[in-house]
Amino acid sequence: MMGSDEGIPLQDTGQVRFRMRNTITVMNAKGGVGKSTLVLALAETLAAFHNKKVLVVDSDAQASISHMLMPQQQLTALQDEGQTIVDYLIGAVLKERNQNWRHFVISGVSDVDDARSVDLLPSDTSLTLFEREVSKGERETYLRRIIGSCLREAQQIYDFILVDSAPGLSVLTECWLREAAFYLSPTRPDYISTRGLVFLRKFRQRNPEMGFAELLGVVVNMKDPQSSDDDQYDRWLRQNAENRCFNQSILRVTPLQAAAYYSASARSYWAKYPGQTGNQLRQLTDELLRRIAEAQVQ
């Protein structure tokens, strides 16, 4: 039996009660598919309409989601003060210090006034340099252990953890994919973007003994409502059952593109995602929650 929306829902198997799998890495091997904007919209929709406490983990050196969730001045100060995921991982993995990831989390981010339950583990451009040091020092196994521990602790505190992963397949991205419960793949409806899905599916089939997140599905994102080519690729993606495409495609519209810019003044959810955009995001999030709930009992 699934618990209430207060805290993390519990599953009851009769003899064993365990916490719902609630960790999701959002990933496509191809960049430019609107991944960070989708993470932003999902986090704010989960908070505003489902009363969920959400942790967003920025695992991309570009720090796009960090810029979307807080003012530039605040983010720059955090980076200068060594208060990002990079600083946490350097201490925990390279220096083997007893670091507490919670000390690097920023609470109550987002410019949506009814989505105040979104927290952020921000990123920095030096994340790429950290990954190079991990590879050079052959610390990949230790990194995965730290990531796994972080996620296990976070899922006791948050209703959902959304990891905004970098495009490509870096050593850190692989850790998220192997330690998270689920992964979600946004794609633009074009040939190059869909090739990223094929690459990721093939990688998942390698070394199955190492574990891998379960596919929640593919989100057709940034679809041009006026493009017949986009519509054709959308239908083509849905014909492949392996993609598990979400019913709701997300259109490339001005309000969604504008949502990527942090507003100095707090605004309502509907002011940020007006009309059809907000409706599409709510339908997508509803389906996401249904799929996660169904996965608990499989």
C-alpha atoms as a printed R data frame, in Angstrom:
    type eleno elety resid chain resno      x      y       z
1   ATOM     1    CA   MET     A     1  0.000  0.000   0.000
2   ATOM     2    CA   MET     A     2  1.459  3.381  -0.948
3   ATOM     3    CA   GLY     A     3  1.686  5.956   1.778
4   ATOM     4    CA   SER     A     4  0.542  9.561   1.696
5   ATOM     5    CA   ASP     A     5  2.265 12.501   0.036
6   ATOM     6    CA   GLU     A     6  3.810 13.464   3.366
7   ATOM     7    CA   GLY     A     7  7.433 12.350   3.203
8   ATOM     8    CA   ILE     A     8  8.543  9.459   1.050
9   ATOM     9    CA   PRO     A     9  5.808  6.901   0.271
10  ATOM    10    CA   LEU     A    10  6.271  3.431   1.684
11  ATOM    11    CA   GLN     A    11  5.544  0.105   0.042
12  ATOM    12    CA   ASP     A    12  3.987 -2.705   2.077
13  ATOM    13    CA   THR     A    13  4.785 -6.227   0.896
14  ATOM    14    CA   GLY     A    14  3.119 -7.924   3.874
15  ATOM    15    CA   GLN     A    15  6.322 -8.735   5.753
16  ATOM    16    CA   VAL     A    16  8.777 -6.130   4.490
17  ATOM    17    CA   ARG     A    17  8.293 -2.378   4.262
18  ATOM    18    CA   PHE     A    18 10.743 -0.399   2.190
19  ATOM    19    CA   ARG     A    19 11.008  3.097   0.820
20  ATOM    20    CA   MET     A    20  9.864  3.860  -2.690
21  ATOM    21    CA   ARG     A    21 12.524  4.027  -5.369
22  ATOM    22    CA   ASN     A    22 12.625  7.738  -6.068
23  ATOM    23    CA   THR     A    23 16.010  8.548  -7.644
24  ATOM    24    CA   ILE     A    24 15.972  9.549 -11.322
25  ATOM    25    CA   THR     A    25 18.846 10.563 -13.570
26  ATOM    26    CA   VAL     A    26 17.839 12.495 -16.686
27  ATOM    27    CA   MET     A    27 20.160 11.675 -19.528
28  ATOM    28    CA   ASN     A    28 20.663 11.608 -23.279
29  ATOM    29    CA   ALA     A    29 24.074 11.004 -24.817
30  ATOM    30    CA   LYS     A    30 23.294 13.892 -27.193
31  ATOM    31    CA   GLY     A    31 23.320 17.463 -25.904
32  ATOM    32    CA   GLY     A    32 20.890 20.208 -26.875
33  ATOM    33    CA   VAL     A    33 17.755 18.170 -26.209
34  ATOM    34    CA   GLY     A    34 16.328 20.480 -23.544
35  ATOM    35    CA   LYS     A    35 17.345 18.210 -20.694
36  ATOM    36    CA   SER     A    36 17.990 20.876 -18.050
37  ATOM    37    CA   THR     A    37 14.806 22.807 -18.855
38  ATOM    38    CA   LEU     A    38 12.823 19.582 -18.532
39  ATOM    39    CA   VAL     A    39 14.413 18.813 -15.142
40  ATOM    40    CA   LEU     A    40 13.515 22.328 -14.026
41  ATOM    41    CA   ALA     A    41  9.902 21.986 -15.134
42  ATOM    42    CA   LEU     A    42  9.473 18.533 -13.567
43  ATOM    43    CA   ALA     A    43 10.934 19.660 -10.248
44  ATOM    44    CA   GLU     A    44  8.730 22.745 -10.066
45  ATOM    45    CA   THR     A    45  5.617 20.819 -11.140
46  ATOM    46    CA   LEU     A    46  6.244 18.103  -8.546
47  ATOM    47    CA   ALA     A    47  6.651 20.761  -5.875
48  ATOM    48    CA   ALA     A    48  3.802 23.066  -6.881
49  ATOM    49    CA   PHE     A    49  1.089 20.525  -7.725
50  ATOM    50    CA   HIS     A    50  2.061 17.372  -5.829
51  ATOM    51    CA   ASN     A    51  3.518 18.874  -2.661
52  ATOM    52    CA   LYS     A    52  6.740 16.933  -3.173
53  ATOM    53    CA   LYS     A    53 10.102 17.735  -1.647
54  ATOM    54    CA   VAL     A    54 12.561 17.554  -4.539
55  ATOM    55    CA   LEU     A    55 16.346 17.562  -4.645
56  ATOM    56    CA   VAL     A    56 17.858 18.604  -7.979
57  ATOM    57    CA   VAL     A    57 21.454 17.446  -8.438
58  ATOM    58    CA   ASP     A    58 23.401 19.424 -11.029
59  ATOM    59    CA   SER     A    59 25.894 16.947 -12.456
60  ATOM    60    CA   ASP     A    60 26.765 18.968 -15.552
61  ATOM    61    CA   ALA     A    61 29.883 21.159 -15.694
62  ATOM    62    CA   GLN     A    62 27.859 23.756 -17.631
63  ATOM    63    CA   ALA     A    63 25.782 24.247 -14.456
64  ATOM    64    CA   SER     A    64 22.712 25.045 -16.556
65  ATOM    65    CA   ILE     A    65 20.125 23.909 -14.016
66  ATOM    66    CA   SER     A    66 21.976 25.817 -11.268
67  ATOM    67    CA   HIS     A    67 21.668 29.021 -13.299
68  ATOM    68    CA   MET     A    68 17.968 28.323 -13.817
69  ATOM    69    CA   LEU     A    69 17.231 27.819 -10.120
70  ATOM    70    CA   MET     A    70 19.096 30.686  -8.467
71  ATOM    71    CA   PRO     A    71 20.409 34.184  -9.137
72  ATOM    72    CA   GLN     A    72 23.740 34.416 -10.931
73  ATOM    73    CA   GLN     A    73 25.309 36.386  -8.077
74  ATOM    74    CA   GLN     A    74 24.364 33.740  -5.522
75  ATOM    75    CA   LEU     A    75 25.656 30.896  -7.688
76  ATOM    76    CA   THR     A    76 28.954 32.671  -8.333
77  ATOM    77    CA   ALA     A    77 29.408 33.219  -4.598
78  ATOM    78    CA   LEU     A    78 28.786 29.536  -3.880
79  ATOM    79    CA   GLN     A    79 31.286 28.517  -6.533
80  ATOM    80    CA   ASP     A    80 33.894 30.937  -5.186
81  ATOM    81    CA   GLU     A    81 33.322 29.703  -1.627
82  ATOM    82    CA   GLY     A    82 33.662 26.027  -2.570
83  ATOM    83    CA   GLN     A    83 30.032 25.105  -1.882
84  ATOM    84    CA   THR     A    84 29.170 22.975  -4.926
85  ATOM    85    CA   ILE     A    85 28.906 19.304  -5.802
86  ATOM    86    CA   VAL     A    86 32.454 19.555  -7.184
87  ATOM    87    CA   ASP     A    87 33.828 20.577  -3.801
88  ATOM    88    CA   TYR     A    88 31.877 17.809  -2.078
89  ATOM    89    CA   LEU     A    89 33.198 15.159  -4.461
90  ATOM    90    CA   ILE     A    90 36.784 16.403  -4.332
91  ATOM    91    CA   GLY     A    91 36.743 16.091  -0.568
92  ATOM    92    CA   ALA     A    92 34.896 12.769  -0.437
93  ATOM    93    CA   VAL     A    93 36.550 10.982  -3.370
94  ATOM    94    CA   LEU     A    94 39.983 12.485  -4.010
95  ATOM    95    CA   LYS     A    95 40.856 13.462  -0.434
96  ATOM    96    CA   GLU     A    96 38.773 10.725   1.252
97  ATOM    97    CA   ARG     A    97 37.384 13.094   3.834
98  ATOM    98    CA   ASN     A    98 34.212 12.360   5.759
99  ATOM    99    CA   GLN     A    99 32.161 14.900   3.805
100 ATOM   100    CA   ASN     A   100 28.448 15.465   4.366
101 ATOM   101    CA   TRP     A   101 26.704 16.178   1.049
102 ATOM   102    CA   ARG     A   102 23.873 17.951   2.872
103 ATOM   103    CA   HIS     A   103 26.206 20.827   3.740
104 ATOM   104    CA   PHE     A   104 26.420 21.628   0.010
105 ATOM   105    CA   VAL     A   105 22.652 21.651  -0.632
106 ATOM   106    CA   ILE     A   106 20.887 24.993  -1.127
107 ATOM   107    CA   SER     A   107 17.323 24.976   0.151
108 ATOM   108    CA   GLY     A   108 14.262 26.677  -1.295
109 ATOM   109    CA   VAL     A   109 15.583 27.520  -4.734
110 ATOM   110    CA   SER     A   110 13.313 28.275  -7.762
111 ATOM   111    CA   ASP     A   111 11.610 31.531  -8.671
112 ATOM   112    CA   VAL     A   112  8.157 29.910  -8.497
113 ATOM   113    CA   ASP     A   113  6.523 31.070  -5.272
114 ATOM   114    CA   ASP     A   114  4.453 27.899  -4.928
115 ATOM   115    CA   ALA     A   115  7.420 25.574  -5.516
116 ATOM   116    CA   ARG     A   116  9.471 26.360  -2.414
117 ATOM   117    CA   SER     A   117 10.212 22.695  -1.657
118 ATOM   118    CA   VAL     A   118 12.888 22.415  -4.365
119 ATOM   119    CA   ASP     A   119 16.479 22.114  -3.134
120 ATOM   120    CA   LEU     A   120 19.637 22.161  -5.246
121 ATOM   121    CA   LEU     A   121 23.092 20.622  -5.163
122 ATOM   122    CA   PRO     A   122 24.767 23.153  -7.501
123 ATOM   123    CA   SER     A   123 27.588 22.573  -9.954
124 ATOM   124    CA   ASP     A   124 30.659 24.340 -11.307
125 ATOM   125    CA   THR     A   125 32.759 24.264 -14.487
126 ATOM   126    CA   SER     A   126 35.604 22.514 -12.634
127 ATOM   127    CA   LEU     A   127 33.529 19.313 -12.554
128 ATOM   128    CA   THR     A   128 35.253 18.180 -15.756
129 ATOM   129    CA   LEU     A   129 38.682 18.590 -14.136
130 ATOM   130    CA   PHE     A   130 37.499 16.540 -11.163
131 ATOM   131    CA   GLU     A   131 36.474 13.695 -13.445
132 ATOM   132    CA   ARG     A   132 39.883 13.733 -15.105
133 ATOM   133    CA   GLU     A   133 41.519 13.369 -11.693
134 ATOM   134    CA   VAL     A   134 39.214 10.464 -10.867
135 ATOM   135    CA   SER     A   135 40.214  8.652 -14.058
136 ATOM   136    CA   LYS     A   136 43.897  9.446 -13.632
137 ATOM   137    CA   GLY     A   137 43.887  8.154 -10.083
138 ATOM   138    CA   GLU     A   138 41.723  5.125 -10.951
139 ATOM   139    CA   ARG     A   139 39.126  6.198  -8.386
140 ATOM   140    CA   GLU     A   140 36.057  5.223 -10.426
141 ATOM   141    CA   THR     A   141 34.965  2.451  -8.049
142 ATOM   142    CA   TYR     A   142 35.311  4.718  -5.031
143 ATOM   143    CA   LEU     A   143 33.364  7.475  -6.814
144 ATOM   144    CA   ARG     A   144 30.512  5.098  -7.493
145 ATOM   145    CA   ARG     A   145 30.480  4.058  -3.838
146 ATOM   146    CA   ILE     A   146 30.196  7.705  -2.763
147 ATOM   147    CA   ILE     A   147 27.426  8.408  -5.286
148 ATOM   148    CA   GLY     A   148 25.482  5.348  -4.164
149 ATOM   149    CA   SER     A   149 25.779  6.357  -0.518
150 ATOM   150    CA   CYS     A   150 24.661  9.905  -1.309
151 ATOM   151    CA   LEU     A   151 21.566  8.704  -3.162
152 ATOM   152    CA   ARG     A   152 20.609  6.234  -0.432
153 ATOM   153    CA   GLU     A   153 20.764  8.983   2.166
154 ATOM   154    CA   ALA     A   154 18.929 11.498  -0.029
155 ATOM   155    CA   GLN     A   155 16.019  9.173  -0.708
156 ATOM   156    CA   GLN     A   156 15.322  9.076   3.029
157 ATOM   157    CA   ILE     A   157 14.903 12.869   3.056
158 ATOM   158    CA   TYR     A   158 13.346 13.763  -0.297
159 ATOM   159    CA   ASP     A   159 10.295 12.546  -2.155
160 ATOM   160    CA   PHE     A   160 12.264 12.698  -5.427
161 ATOM   161    CA   ILE     A   161 15.860 13.210  -6.477
162 ATOM   162    CA   LEU     A   162 16.330 14.439 -10.057
163 ATOM   163    CA   VAL     A   163 19.882 14.281 -11.437
164 ATOM   164    CA   ASP     A   164 20.639 16.550 -14.381
165 ATOM   165    CA   SER     A   165 23.419 14.584 -16.068
166 ATOM   166    CA   ALA     A   166 25.874 15.896 -18.620
167 ATOM   167    CA   PRO     A   167 25.545 14.747 -22.252
168 ATOM   168    CA   GLY     A   168 27.950 12.073 -23.372
169 ATOM   169    CA   LEU     A   169 29.034  9.342 -20.996
170 ATOM   170    CA   SER     A   170 31.478 10.643 -18.415
171 ATOM   171    CA   VAL     A   171 32.694  8.684 -15.413
172 ATOM   172    CA   LEU     A   172 30.285 10.590 -13.137
173 ATOM   173    CA   THR     A   173 27.301 10.157 -15.447
174 ATOM   174    CA   GLU     A   174 27.925  6.416 -15.500
175 ATOM   175    CA   CYS     A   175 27.830  6.374 -11.698
176 ATOM   176    CA   TRP     A   176 24.418  8.068 -11.650
177 ATOM   177    CA   LEU     A   177 23.108  5.665 -14.298
178 ATOM   178    CA   ARG     A   178 24.264  2.646 -12.324
179 ATOM   179    CA   GLU     A   179 23.223  3.858  -8.869
180 ATOM   180    CA   ALA     A   180 19.905  5.634  -9.528
181 ATOM   181    CA   ALA     A   181 16.680  3.652  -9.530
182 ATOM   182    CA   PHE     A   182 15.480  5.094 -12.850
183 ATOM   183    CA   TYR     A   183 16.597  7.092 -15.827
184 ATOM   184    CA   LEU     A   184 14.549  9.334 -18.076
185 ATOM   185    CA   SER     A   185 15.642 10.281 -21.598
186 ATOM   186    CA   PRO     A   186 14.423 13.457 -23.288
187 ATOM   187    CA   THR     A   187 15.055 13.725 -27.017
188 ATOM   188    CA   ARG     A   188 14.338 16.134 -29.791
189 ATOM   189    CA   PRO     A   189 12.412 14.525 -32.659
190 ATOM   190    CA   ASP     A   190 15.364 14.452 -35.069
191 ATOM   191    CA   TYR     A   191 17.868 11.867 -36.270
192 ATOM   192    CA   ILE     A   192 20.951 13.051 -34.361
193 ATOM   193    CA   SER     A   193 19.165 13.313 -31.021
194 ATOM   194    CA   THR     A   194 17.586  9.890 -31.364
195 ATOM   195    CA   ARG     A   195 21.019  8.374 -32.036
196 ATOM   196    CA   GLY     A   196 21.861  9.336 -28.462
197 ATOM   197    CA   LEU     A   197 19.055  7.063 -27.288
198 ATOM   198    CA   VAL     A   198 20.455  4.145 -29.295
199 ATOM   199    CA   PHE     A   199 23.914  4.669 -27.817
200 ATOM   200    CA   LEU     A   200 22.524  4.734 -24.288
201 ATOM   201    CA   ARG     A   201 20.469  1.584 -24.854
202 ATOM   202    CA   LYS     A   202 23.535 -0.285 -26.131
203 ATOM   203    CA   PHE     A   203 25.611  0.894 -23.182
204 ATOM   204    CA   ARG     A   204 22.949 -0.324 -20.781
205 ATOM   205    CA   GLN     A   205 23.245 -3.822 -22.235
206 ATOM   206    CA   ARG     A   206 26.975 -3.955 -21.499
207 ATOM   207    CA   ASN     A   207 28.157 -5.423 -18.188
208 ATOM   208    CA   PRO     A   208 24.654 -6.100 -16.820
209 ATOM   209    CA   GLU     A   209 26.218 -7.497 -13.650
210 ATOM   210    CA   MET     A   210 27.278 -3.943 -12.733
211 ATOM   211    CA   GLY     A   211 23.678 -2.802 -12.428
212 ATOM   212    CA   PHE     A   212 21.832 -0.067 -14.284
213 ATOM   213    CA   ALA     A   213 18.882  2.229 -13.710
214 ATOM   214    CA   GLU     A   214 15.495  1.165 -15.039
215 ATOM   215    CA   LEU     A   215 14.196  3.111 -18.030
216 ATOM   216    CA   LEU     A   216 11.148  5.175 -17.135
217 ATOM   217    CA   GLY     A   217 10.749  6.219 -20.762
218 ATOM   218    CA   VAL     A   218 11.571  8.698 -23.484
219 ATOM   219    CA   VAL     A   219 10.129 12.219 -23.495
220 ATOM   220    CA   VAL     A   220  9.771 13.752 -26.954
221 ATOM   221    CA   ASN     A   221 10.943 17.265 -26.155
222 ATOM   222    CA   MET     A   222 11.289 20.571 -28.002
223 ATOM   223    CA   LYS     A   223  8.903 19.462 -30.724
224 ATOM   224    CA   ASP     A   224  8.126 22.140 -33.308
225 ATOM   225    CA   PRO     A   225  4.312 22.181 -33.592
226 ATOM   226    CA   GLN     A   226  4.592 23.483 -37.172
227 ATOM   227    CA   SER     A   227  7.113 20.911 -38.430
228 ATOM   228    CA   SER     A   228  5.944 17.859 -40.361
229 ATOM   229    CA   ASP     A   229  9.433 16.356 -39.934
230 ATOM   230    CA   ASP     A   230  9.163 16.635 -36.160
231 ATOM   231    CA   ASP     A   231  5.756 15.019 -36.272
232 ATOM   232    CA   GLN     A   232  7.097 12.164 -38.391
233 ATOM   233    CA   TYR     A   233  9.998 11.513 -36.007
234 ATOM   234    CA   ASP     A   234  7.597 11.662 -33.063
235 ATOM   235    CA   ARG     A   235  5.494  8.889 -34.596
236 ATOM   236    CA   TRP     A   236  8.617  6.899 -35.500
237 ATOM   237    CA   LEU     A   237  9.896  7.024 -31.917
238 ATOM   238    CA   ARG     A   238  6.562  5.790 -30.602
239 ATOM   239    CA   GLN     A   239  6.575  2.788 -32.911
240 ATOM   240    CA   ASN     A   240  9.570  1.362 -31.035
241 ATOM   241    CA   ALA     A   241  8.230 -0.184 -27.838
242 ATOM   242    CA   GLU     A   242 11.716 -0.148 -26.295
243 ATOM   243    CA   ASN     A   243 11.529  3.634 -26.063
244 ATOM   244    CA   ARG     A   244  8.496  3.551 -23.775
245 ATOM   245    CA   CYS     A   245  7.599  7.031 -24.988
246 ATOM   246    CA   PHE     A   246  5.521  9.184 -22.684
247 ATOM   247    CA   ASN     A   247  2.118 10.023 -24.104
248 ATOM   248    CA   GLN     A   248  2.702 13.752 -23.735
249 ATOM   249    CA   SER     A   249  5.179 15.431 -26.093
250 ATOM   250    CA   ILE     A   250  6.562 18.800 -24.969
251 ATOM   251    CA   LEU     A   251  6.372 21.508 -27.599
252 ATOM   252    CA   ARG     A   252  9.110 24.022 -28.328
253 ATOM   253    CA   VAL     A   253  7.323 27.223 -27.394
254 ATOM   254    CA   THR     A   254  8.436 30.637 -26.161
255 ATOM   255    CA   PRO     A   255  7.181 30.283 -22.547
256 ATOM   256    CA   LEU     A   256  9.178 27.106 -22.002
257 ATOM   257    CA   GLN     A   257 12.322 28.649 -23.471
258 ATOM   258    CA   ALA     A   258 11.845 31.731 -21.298
259 ATOM   259    CA   ALA     A   259 11.445 29.543 -18.209
260 ATOM   260    CA   ALA     A   260 15.175 28.824 -18.339
261 ATOM   261    CA   TYR     A   261 15.896 32.394 -17.179
262 ATOM   262    CA   TYR     A   262 15.731 32.952 -13.445
263 ATOM   263    CA   SER     A   263 13.386 35.769 -12.482
264 ATOM   264    CA   ALA     A   264 14.473 38.224  -9.801
265 ATOM   265    CA   SER     A   265 10.830 38.506  -8.750
266 ATOM   266    CA   ALA     A   266  8.949 35.453  -7.555
267 ATOM   267    CA   ARG     A   267  6.134 34.379  -9.864
268 ATOM   268    CA   SER     A   268  3.338 31.845  -9.835
269 ATOM   269    CA   TYR     A   269  3.595 28.508 -11.616
270 ATOM   270    CA   TRP     A   270  1.047 29.599 -14.207
271 ATOM   271    CA   ALA     A   271  2.909 32.841 -14.858
272 ATOM   272    CA   LYS     A   272  6.041 30.842 -15.633
273 ATOM   273    CA   TYR     A   273  4.312 28.020 -17.522
274 ATOM   274    CA   PRO     A   274  1.112 29.568 -18.926
275 ATOM   275    CA   GLY     A   275 -1.732 27.866 -20.720
276 ATOM   276    CA   GLN     A   276 -0.925 24.855 -22.853
277 ATOM   277    CA   THR     A   277  2.680 24.670 -21.615
278 ATOM   278    CA   GLY     A   278  1.640 24.231 -17.996
279 ATOM   279    CA   ASN     A   279 -1.050 21.720 -18.945
280 ATOM   280    CA   GLN     A   280  1.447 19.620 -20.912
281 ATOM   281    CA   LEU     A   281  3.926 19.619 -18.038
282 ATOM   282    CA   ARG     A   282  1.259 18.592 -15.546
283 ATOM   283    CA   GLN     A   283  0.136 15.725 -17.777
284 ATOM   284    CA   LEU     A   284  3.739 14.604 -18.230
285 ATOM   285    CA   THR     A   285  4.386 14.737 -14.484
286 ATOM   286    CA   ASP     A   286  1.179 12.827 -13.732
287 ATOM   287    CA   GLU     A   287  2.292 10.065 -16.083
288 ATOM   288    CA   LEU     A   288  5.773 10.083 -14.545
289 ATOM   289    CA   LEU     A   289  4.278  9.510 -11.102
290 ATOM   290    CA   ARG     A   290  2.055  6.710 -12.411
291 ATOM   291    CA   ARG     A   291  5.007  4.939 -14.020
292 ATOM   292    CA   ILE     A   292  7.064  5.180 -10.854
293 ATOM   293    CA   ALA     A   293  4.194  3.853  -8.768
294 ATOM   294    CA   GLU     A   294  3.708  0.937 -11.164
295 ATOM   295    CA   ALA     A   295  7.431  0.135 -11.062
296 ATOM   296    CA   GLN     A   296  7.322 -0.306  -7.286
297 ATOM   297    CA   VAL     A   297  5.171 -3.415  -7.514
298 ATOM   298    CA   GLN     A   298  6.821 -5.112 -10.494
